[in-house]
Amino acid sequence: MTIRIREMKIDDLPEVFHIGESIYPSDVFPTMYRTWDEYAVTSHFNNNPNLCLVAESNGKVVGFIMATTIEKSQSAWKYGYVVWLGVRKRYQHTGVANRLYNMIEEKLKELGVRIILADIEGTNHKALNFFKKKGFERSSIYVWVKKTL
Ligand SMILES: CC(C)(COP(=O)(O)OP(=O)(O)OC[C@H]1O[C@@H](n2cnc3c(N)ncnc32)[C@H](O)[C@@H]1OP(=O)(O)O)[C@@H](O)C(=O)NCCC(=O)NCCS
């Protein structure tokens, strides 16, 4: 299987959106405050076109990564944030996300990023394993809370 990592193009957006629909169903991430919808994809692509990549196999998009950078007035550090990462189910666990991540990390480094963040549901073991393998440490100080009304 030949996989090519390249920058996302506007024509990729429908395919990326539908892959996301199949891998981010609402019952899998019930409490996630981010929602995967058309707006999430198009606005991210509009605002960060240089930080949106796809993995392609035989002309078909099989995975994607969408990141951004964050600067804070009180901090000298520039942060990278991996907002969305996904791989079509039948291509998972074959190293696609690894290649997507490696390329986005290079791009973030070139932009002067020193710390990369990602947020993951605590039950999402595949993603937790993935980020651990890429050298991420689980934050022991950041917790988000919710209240059902
Ligand atoms: C998380 C995800 C992006 C990983 O993509 P992938 O292409 O399958 O990952 P890779 O093949 O590059 O795997 C790299 C590492 O991730 C971990 N991993 C991947 N799939 C895993 C699985 N099914 N179970 C446990 N660990 C897994 C392993 O540590 C793996 O290393 P290994 O191959 O040496 O075991 C993919 O499972 C996915 O799209 N999940 C649904 C969407 C999601 O949760 N995205 C993250 C939050 S935005």
The ligand as a Gaussian input file, in Angstrom:
#p B3LYP/6-31G(d) Opt

LIG

0 1
 C       -6.018000       7.432000      16.736000
 C       -5.796000       7.171000      15.238000
 C       -5.698000       8.518000      14.535000
 C       -4.488000       6.393000      15.066000
 O       -4.268000       6.278000      13.670000
 P       -3.492000       5.044000      13.027000
 O       -3.151000       5.398000      11.624000
 O       -4.301000       3.830000      13.240000
 O       -2.184000       5.010000      13.931000
 P       -0.789000       4.310000      13.530000
 O       -1.036000       3.120000      12.672000
 O        0.134000       5.349000      13.011000
 O       -0.351000       3.772000      14.963000
 C        0.641000       4.340000      15.741000
 C        0.440000       3.928000      17.193000
 O       -0.852000       4.337000      17.672000
 C       -1.345000       3.351000      18.608000
 N       -2.516000       2.664000      18.052000
 C       -3.019000       2.788000      16.796000
 N       -4.111000       2.002000      16.652000
 C       -4.297000       1.375000      17.829000
 C       -5.254000       0.419000      18.298000
 N       -6.241000      -0.051000      17.511000
 N       -5.163000       0.011000      19.576000
 C       -4.191000       0.446000      20.383000
 N       -3.231000       1.344000      19.983000
 C       -3.291000       1.797000      18.720000
 C       -0.222000       2.348000      18.783000
 O        0.634000       2.830000      19.812000
 C        0.479000       2.434000      17.434000
 O        1.793000       1.971000      17.496000
 P        2.107000       0.408000      17.106000
 O        1.695000       0.258000      15.674000
 O        3.574000       0.277000      17.319000
 O        1.261000      -0.418000      18.019000
 C       -6.956000       6.323000      14.627000
 O       -7.184000       5.207000      15.455000
 C       -8.272000       7.072000      14.464000
 O       -8.515000       7.686000      13.411000
 N       -9.132000       7.044000      15.504000
 C      -10.446000       7.731000      15.461000
 C      -10.296000       9.234000      15.535000
 C       -9.557000       9.718000      16.776000
 O       -9.757000       9.199000      17.864000
 N       -8.689000      10.741000      16.600000
 C       -7.900000      11.316000      17.674000
 C       -8.573000      12.478000      18.357000
 S       -8.856000      13.885000      17.293000

